């Protein structure tokens, strides 16, 4: 029973850290261009690699 006194605040703290990280990512513009990152991998660069 006394374990709950430690586990519940730790779980709430981790949840708040996750929420804070998500809100920070929204504010910093991480989700602004979802299609650009998905399409960028499909376009081949015409610049040959020099070895």
N, CA, C and O atoms as a Maestro MAE file, in Angstrom:
{
 s_m_m2io_version
 :::
 2.0.0
}

f_m_ct {
 s_m_title
 :::
 protein
 m_atom[204] {
  # First column is atom index #
  i_m_mmod_type
  r_m_x_coord
  r_m_y_coord
  r_m_z_coord
  i_m_residue_number
  s_m_chain_name
  s_m_pdb_residue_name
  s_m_pdb_atom_name
  i_m_atomic_number
  :::
  1 25 0.826 -1.197 0.000 1 A "UNK " " N  " 7
  2 3 0.000 0.000 0.000 1 A "UNK " " CA " 6
  3 2 0.867 1.256 0.000 1 A "UNK " " C  " 6
  4 15 0.520 2.254 -0.632 1 A "UNK " " O  " 8
  5 25 1.982 1.205 0.702 2 A "UNK " " N  " 7
  6 3 2.834 2.396 0.757 2 A "UNK " " CA " 6
  7 2 3.552 2.632 -0.563 2 A "UNK " " C  " 6
  8 15 4.056 3.726 -0.817 2 A "UNK " " O  " 8
  9 25 3.596 1.594 -1.409 3 A "UNK " " N  " 7
  10 3 4.216 1.782 -2.725 3 A "UNK " " CA " 6
  11 2 3.430 2.772 -3.577 3 A "UNK " " C  " 6
  12 15 4.000 3.470 -4.416 3 A "UNK " " O  " 8
  13 25 2.136 2.828 -3.360 4 A "UNK " " N  " 7
  14 3 1.307 3.751 -4.126 4 A "UNK " " CA " 6
  15 2 1.649 5.208 -3.837 4 A "UNK " " C  " 6
  16 15 1.452 6.073 -4.690 4 A "UNK " " O  " 8
  17 25 2.146 5.476 -2.668 5 A "UNK " " N  " 7
  18 3 2.524 6.844 -2.324 5 A "UNK " " CA " 6
  19 2 3.728 7.299 -3.139 5 A "UNK " " C  " 6
  20 15 3.960 8.499 -3.291 5 A "UNK " " O  " 8
  21 25 4.492 6.350 -3.662 6 A "UNK " " N  " 7
  22 3 5.631 6.672 -4.516 6 A "UNK " " CA " 6
  23 2 5.265 6.565 -5.994 6 A "UNK " " C  " 6
  24 15 5.686 7.392 -6.803 6 A "UNK " " O  " 8
  25 25 4.492 5.560 -6.340 7 A "UNK " " N  " 7
  26 3 4.199 5.300 -7.749 7 A "UNK " " CA " 6
  27 2 3.247 6.321 -8.362 7 A "UNK " " C  " 6
  28 15 3.424 6.713 -9.516 7 A "UNK " " O  " 8
  29 25 2.257 6.749 -7.621 8 A "UNK " " N  " 7
  30 3 1.274 7.693 -8.170 8 A "UNK " " CA " 6
  31 2 1.915 9.049 -8.482 8 A "UNK " " C  " 6
  32 15 1.689 9.562 -9.578 8 A "UNK " " O  " 8
  33 25 2.697 9.657 -7.593 9 A "UNK " " N  " 7
  34 3 3.342 10.921 -7.969 9 A "UNK " " CA " 6
  35 2 4.350 10.768 -9.115 9 A "UNK " " C  " 6
  36 15 4.500 11.674 -9.934 9 A "UNK " " O  " 8
  37 25 5.037 9.627 -9.173 10 A "UNK " " N  " 7
  38 3 5.970 9.400 -10.283 10 A "UNK " " CA " 6
  39 2 5.201 9.298 -11.600 10 A "UNK " " C  " 6
  40 15 5.623 9.869 -12.606 10 A "UNK " " O  " 8
  41 25 4.086 8.583 -11.605 11 A "UNK " " N  " 7
  42 3 3.275 8.447 -12.813 11 A "UNK " " CA " 6
  43 2 2.699 9.796 -13.242 11 A "UNK " " C  " 6
  44 15 2.682 10.110 -14.432 11 A "UNK " " O  " 8
  45 25 2.235 10.582 -12.302 12 A "UNK " " N  " 7
  46 3 1.704 11.910 -12.625 12 A "UNK " " CA " 6
  47 2 2.814 12.811 -13.145 12 A "UNK " " C  " 6
  48 15 2.602 13.571 -14.090 12 A "UNK " " O  " 8
  49 25 3.994 12.736 -12.541 13 A "UNK " " N  " 7
  50 3 5.125 13.535 -12.996 13 A "UNK " " CA " 6
  51 2 5.564 13.168 -14.407 13 A "UNK " " C  " 6
  52 15 5.850 14.051 -15.216 13 A "UNK " " O  " 8
  53 25 5.620 11.876 -14.711 14 A "UNK " " N  " 7
  54 3 5.983 11.453 -16.067 14 A "UNK " " CA " 6
  55 2 4.919 11.874 -17.088 14 A "UNK " " C  " 6
  56 15 5.241 12.262 -18.210 14 A "UNK " " O  " 8
  57 25 3.666 11.792 -16.686 15 A "UNK " " N  " 7
  58 3 2.596 12.237 -17.578 15 A "UNK " " CA " 6
  59 2 2.672 13.729 -17.858 15 A "UNK " " C  " 6
  60 15 2.450 14.163 -18.988 15 A "UNK " " O  " 8
  61 25 2.985 14.511 -16.838 16 A "UNK " " N  " 7
  62 3 3.123 15.959 -17.034 16 A "UNK " " CA " 6
  63 2 4.346 16.285 -17.882 16 A "UNK " " C  " 6
  64 15 4.313 17.229 -18.672 16 A "UNK " " O  " 8
  65 25 5.421 15.520 -17.731 17 A "UNK " " N  " 7
  66 3 6.603 15.731 -18.586 17 A "UNK " " CA " 6
  67 2 6.280 15.423 -20.042 17 A "UNK " " C  " 6
  68 15 6.710 16.148 -20.940 17 A "UNK " " O  " 8
  69 25 5.533 14.362 -20.279 18 A "UNK " " N  " 7
  70 3 5.119 14.025 -21.636 18 A "UNK " " CA " 6
  71 2 4.200 15.080 -22.233 18 A "UNK " " C  " 6
  72 15 4.327 15.426 -23.407 18 A "UNK " " O  " 8
  73 25 3.285 15.585 -21.437 19 A "UNK " " N  " 7
  74 3 2.389 16.635 -21.897 19 A "UNK " " CA " 6
  75 2 3.160 17.918 -22.199 19 A "UNK " " C  " 6
  76 15 2.883 18.593 -23.191 19 A "UNK " " O  " 8
  77 25 4.121 18.253 -21.351 20 A "UNK " " N  " 7
  78 3 4.934 19.449 -21.577 20 A "UNK " " CA " 6
  79 2 5.762 19.307 -22.846 20 A "UNK " " C  " 6
  80 15 5.903 20.271 -23.598 20 A "UNK " " O  " 8
  81 25 6.315 18.118 -23.098 21 A "UNK " " N  " 7
  82 3 7.093 17.898 -24.322 21 A "UNK " " CA " 6
  83 2 6.210 18.009 -25.555 21 A "UNK " " C  " 6
  84 15 6.636 18.560 -26.571 21 A "UNK " " O  " 8
  85 25 4.984 17.493 -25.481 22 A "UNK " " N  " 7
  86 3 4.057 17.596 -26.605 22 A "UNK " " CA " 6
  87 2 3.661 19.042 -26.866 22 A "UNK " " C  " 6
  88 15 3.624 19.475 -28.018 22 A "UNK " " O  " 8
  89 25 3.364 19.792 -25.815 23 A "UNK " " N  " 7
  90 3 2.992 21.192 -25.994 23 A "UNK " " CA " 6
  91 2 4.169 22.010 -26.522 23 A "UNK " " C  " 6
  92 15 3.973 22.926 -27.322 23 A "UNK " " O  " 8
  93 25 5.385 21.691 -26.086 24 A "UNK " " N  " 7
  94 3 6.568 22.372 -26.612 24 A "UNK " " CA " 6
  95 2 6.731 22.085 -28.099 24 A "UNK " " C  " 6
  96 15 7.068 22.983 -28.870 24 A "UNK " " O  " 8
  97 25 6.494 20.837 -28.507 25 A "UNK " " N  " 7
  98 3 6.635 20.502 -29.923 25 A "UNK " " CA " 6
  99 2 5.584 21.205 -30.769 25 A "UNK " " C  " 6
  100 15 5.851 21.551 -31.920 25 A "UNK " " O  " 8
  101 25 4.401 21.419 -30.221 26 A "UNK " " N  " 7
  102 3 3.378 22.171 -30.952 26 A "UNK " " CA " 6
  103 2 3.797 23.627 -31.119 26 A "UNK " " C  " 6
  104 15 3.621 24.205 -32.192 26 A "UNK " " O  " 8
  105 25 4.351 24.223 -30.066 27 A "UNK " " N  " 7
  106 3 4.743 25.627 -30.113 27 A "UNK " " CA " 6
  107 2 5.951 25.857 -31.015 27 A "UNK " " C  " 6
  108 15 6.080 26.932 -31.600 27 A "UNK " " O  " 8
  109 25 6.839 24.869 -31.140 28 A "UNK " " N  " 7
  110 3 8.049 25.057 -31.933 28 A "UNK " " CA " 6
  111 2 7.835 24.729 -33.404 28 A "UNK " " C  " 6
  112 15 8.767 24.861 -34.196 28 A "UNK " " O  " 8
  113 25 6.636 24.305 -33.791 29 A "UNK " " N  " 7
  114 3 6.329 24.095 -35.201 29 A "UNK " " CA " 6
  115 2 6.736 22.735 -35.736 29 A "UNK " " C  " 6
  116 15 7.000 22.608 -36.931 29 A "UNK " " O  " 8
  117 25 6.795 21.726 -34.904 30 A "UNK " " N  " 7
  118 3 7.191 20.396 -35.358 30 A "UNK " " CA " 6
  119 2 6.150 19.765 -36.275 30 A "UNK " " C  " 6
  120 15 6.494 18.898 -37.078 30 A "UNK " " O  " 8
  121 25 4.909 20.169 -36.181 31 A "UNK " " N  " 7
  122 3 3.834 19.548 -36.945 31 A "UNK " " CA " 6
  123 2 3.308 20.458 -38.050 31 A "UNK " " C  " 6
  124 15 2.201 20.243 -38.545 31 A "UNK " " O  " 8
  125 25 4.075 21.464 -38.442 32 A "UNK " " N  " 7
  126 3 3.595 22.408 -39.443 32 A "UNK " " CA " 6
  127 2 3.572 21.809 -40.846 32 A "UNK " " C  " 6
  128 15 2.617 22.044 -41.586 32 A "UNK " " O  " 8
  129 25 4.582 21.051 -41.232 33 A "UNK " " N  " 7
  130 3 4.698 20.547 -42.597 33 A "UNK " " CA " 6
  131 2 4.786 19.030 -42.578 33 A "UNK " " C  " 6
  132 15 5.874 18.467 -42.696 33 A "UNK " " O  " 8
  133 25 3.657 18.375 -42.432 34 A "UNK " " N  " 7
  134 3 3.658 16.918 -42.355 34 A "UNK " " CA " 6
  135 2 3.852 16.276 -43.724 34 A "UNK " " C  " 6
  136 15 4.482 15.223 -43.818 34 A "UNK " " O  " 8
  137 25 3.331 16.880 -44.779 35 A "UNK " " N  " 7
  138 3 3.460 16.299 -46.110 35 A "UNK " " CA " 6
  139 2 4.849 16.498 -46.694 35 A "UNK " " C  " 6
  140 15 5.324 15.655 -47.454 35 A "UNK " " O  " 8
  141 25 5.504 17.591 -46.354 36 A "UNK " " N  " 7
  142 3 6.826 17.868 -46.915 36 A "UNK " " CA " 6
  143 2 7.850 16.825 -46.531 36 A "UNK " " C  " 6
  144 15 8.650 16.411 -47.370 36 A "UNK " " O  " 8
  145 25 7.844 16.393 -45.291 37 A "UNK " " N  " 7
  146 3 8.795 15.380 -44.846 37 A "UNK " " CA " 6
  147 2 8.493 14.032 -45.489 37 A "UNK " " C  " 6
  148 15 9.412 13.270 -45.788 37 A "UNK " " O  " 8
  149 25 7.226 13.735 -45.703 38 A "UNK " " N  " 7
  150 3 6.860 12.459 -46.311 38 A "UNK " " CA " 6
  151 2 7.215 12.423 -47.792 38 A "UNK " " C  " 6
  152 15 7.588 11.370 -48.310 38 A "UNK " " O  " 8
  153 25 7.106 13.554 -48.480 39 A "UNK " " N  " 7
  154 3 7.401 13.591 -49.910 39 A "UNK " " CA " 6
  155 2 8.876 13.831 -50.198 39 A "UNK " " C  " 6
  156 15 9.342 13.514 -51.293 39 A "UNK " " O  " 8
  157 25 9.609 14.371 -49.264 40 A "UNK " " N  " 7
  158 3 11.011 14.685 -49.487 40 A "UNK " " CA " 6
  159 2 11.839 13.434 -49.759 40 A "UNK " " C  " 6
  160 15 12.814 13.485 -50.508 40 A "UNK " " O  " 8
  161 25 11.456 12.318 -49.156 41 A "UNK " " N  " 7
  162 3 12.213 11.094 -49.340 41 A "UNK " " CA " 6
  163 2 11.976 10.492 -50.735 41 A "UNK " " C  " 6
  164 15 12.790 9.705 -51.218 41 A "UNK " " O  " 8
  165 25 10.879 10.860 -51.368 42 A "UNK " " N  " 7
  166 3 10.553 10.301 -52.679 42 A "UNK " " CA " 6
  167 2 11.302 10.989 -53.821 42 A "UNK " " C  " 6
  168 15 11.496 10.386 -54.877 42 A "UNK " " O  " 8
  169 25 11.716 12.210 -53.633 43 A "UNK " " N  " 7
  170 3 12.383 12.955 -54.685 43 A "UNK " " CA " 6
  171 2 13.866 12.610 -54.699 43 A "UNK " " C  " 6
  172 15 14.560 12.710 -53.687 43 A "UNK " " O  " 8
  173 25 14.334 12.197 -55.893 44 A "UNK " " N  " 7
  174 3 15.731 11.836 -56.013 44 A "UNK " " CA " 6
  175 2 16.550 13.061 -56.384 44 A "UNK " " C  " 6
  176 15 16.164 13.834 -57.261 44 A "UNK " " O  " 8
  177 25 17.667 13.232 -55.722 45 A "UNK " " N  " 7
  178 3 18.561 14.327 -56.058 45 A "UNK " " CA " 6
  179 2 19.326 13.982 -57.323 45 A "UNK " " C  " 6
  180 15 19.777 12.850 -57.492 45 A "UNK " " O  " 8
  181 25 19.474 14.966 -58.222 46 A "UNK " " N  " 7
  182 3 20.181 14.736 -59.465 46 A "UNK " " CA " 6
  183 2 21.684 14.944 -59.341 46 A "UNK " " C  " 6
  184 15 22.422 14.748 -60.307 46 A "UNK " " O  " 8
  185 25 22.131 15.332 -58.181 47 A "UNK " " N  " 7
  186 3 23.555 15.583 -57.974 47 A "UNK " " CA " 6
  187 2 24.246 14.253 -57.685 47 A "UNK " " C  " 6
  188 15 23.940 13.605 -56.684 47 A "UNK " " O  " 8
  189 25 25.185 13.832 -58.556 48 A "UNK " " N  " 7
  190 3 25.874 12.548 -58.295 48 A "UNK " " CA " 6
  191 2 26.835 12.676 -57.116 48 A "UNK " " C  " 6
  192 15 27.418 13.734 -56.878 48 A "UNK " " O  " 8
  193 25 26.981 11.591 -56.401 49 A "UNK " " N  " 7
  194 3 27.916 11.557 -55.296 49 A "UNK " " CA " 6
  195 2 29.319 11.329 -55.846 49 A "UNK " " C  " 6
  196 15 29.529 10.418 -56.647 49 A "UNK " " O  " 8
  197 25 30.261 12.132 -55.430 50 A "UNK " " N  " 7
  198 3 31.643 11.957 -55.890 50 A "UNK " " CA " 6
  199 2 32.408 11.165 -54.844 50 A "UNK " " C  " 6
  200 15 32.366 11.477 -53.654 50 A "UNK " " O  " 8
  201 25 33.095 10.155 -55.297 51 A "UNK " " N  " 7
  202 3 33.872 9.309 -54.370 51 A "UNK " " CA " 6
  203 2 35.326 9.588 -54.498 51 A "UNK " " C  " 6
  204 15 36.136 8.977 -53.801 51 A "UNK " " O  " 8
  :::
 }
 m_bond[203] {
  # First column is bond index #
  i_m_from
  i_m_to
  i_m_order
  :::
  1 1 2 1
  2 2 3 1
  3 3 4 2
  4 3 5 1
  5 5 6 1
  6 6 7 1
  7 7 8 2
  8 7 9 1
  9 9 10 1
  10 10 11 1
  11 11 12 2
  12 11 13 1
  13 13 14 1
  14 14 15 1
  15 15 16 2
  16 15 17 1
  17 17 18 1
  18 18 19 1
  19 19 20 2
  20 19 21 1
  21 21 22 1
  22 22 23 1
  23 23 24 2
  24 23 25 1
  25 25 26 1
  26 26 27 1
  27 27 28 2
  28 27 29 1
  29 29 30 1
  30 30 31 1
  31 31 32 2
  32 31 33 1
  33 33 34 1
  34 34 35 1
  35 35 36 2
  36 35 37 1
  37 37 38 1
  38 38 39 1
  39 39 40 2
  40 39 41 1
  41 41 42 1
  42 42 43 1
  43 43 44 2
  44 43 45 1
  45 45 46 1
  46 46 47 1
  47 47 48 2
  48 47 49 1
  49 49 50 1
  50 50 51 1
  51 51 52 2
  52 51 53 1
  53 53 54 1
  54 54 55 1
  55 55 56 2
  56 55 57 1
  57 57 58 1
  58 58 59 1
  59 59 60 2
  60 59 61 1
  61 61 62 1
  62 62 63 1
  63 63 64 2
  64 63 65 1
  65 65 66 1
  66 66 67 1
  67 67 68 2
  68 67 69 1
  69 69 70 1
  70 70 71 1
  71 71 72 2
  72 71 73 1
  73 73 74 1
  74 74 75 1
  75 75 76 2
  76 75 77 1
  77 77 78 1
  78 78 79 1
  79 79 80 2
  80 79 81 1
  81 81 82 1
  82 82 83 1
  83 83 84 2
  84 83 85 1
  85 85 86 1
  86 86 87 1
  87 87 88 2
  88 87 89 1
  89 89 90 1
  90 90 91 1
  91 91 92 2
  92 91 93 1
  93 93 94 1
  94 94 95 1
  95 95 96 2
  96 95 97 1
  97 97 98 1
  98 98 99 1
  99 99 100 2
  100 99 101 1
  101 101 102 1
  102 102 103 1
  103 103 104 2
  104 103 105 1
  105 105 106 1
  106 106 107 1
  107 107 108 2
  108 107 109 1
  109 109 110 1
  110 110 111 1
  111 111 112 2
  112 111 113 1
  113 113 114 1
  114 114 115 1
  115 115 116 2
  116 115 117 1
  117 117 118 1
  118 118 119 1
  119 119 120 2
  120 119 121 1
  121 121 122 1
  122 122 123 1
  123 123 124 2
  124 123 125 1
  125 125 126 1
  126 126 127 1
  127 127 128 2
  128 127 129 1
  129 129 130 1
  130 130 131 1
  131 131 132 2
  132 131 133 1
  133 133 134 1
  134 134 135 1
  135 135 136 2
  136 135 137 1
  137 137 138 1
  138 138 139 1
  139 139 140 2
  140 139 141 1
  141 141 142 1
  142 142 143 1
  143 143 144 2
  144 143 145 1
  145 145 146 1
  146 146 147 1
  147 147 148 2
  148 147 149 1
  149 149 150 1
  150 150 151 1
  151 151 152 2
  152 151 153 1
  153 153 154 1
  154 154 155 1
  155 155 156 2
  156 155 157 1
  157 157 158 1
  158 158 159 1
  159 159 160 2
  160 159 161 1
  161 161 162 1
  162 162 163 1
  163 163 164 2
  164 163 165 1
  165 165 166 1
  166 166 167 1
  167 167 168 2
  168 167 169 1
  169 169 170 1
  170 170 171 1
  171 171 172 2
  172 171 173 1
  173 173 174 1
  174 174 175 1
  175 175 176 2
  176 175 177 1
  177 177 178 1
  178 178 179 1
  179 179 180 2
  180 179 181 1
  181 181 182 1
  182 182 183 1
  183 183 184 2
  184 183 185 1
  185 185 186 1
  186 186 187 1
  187 187 188 2
  188 187 189 1
  189 189 190 1
  190 190 191 1
  191 191 192 2
  192 191 193 1
  193 193 194 1
  194 194 195 1
  195 195 196 2
  196 195 197 1
  197 197 198 1
  198 198 199 1
  199 199 200 2
  200 199 201 1
  201 201 202 1
  202 202 203 1
  203 203 204 2
  :::
 }
}
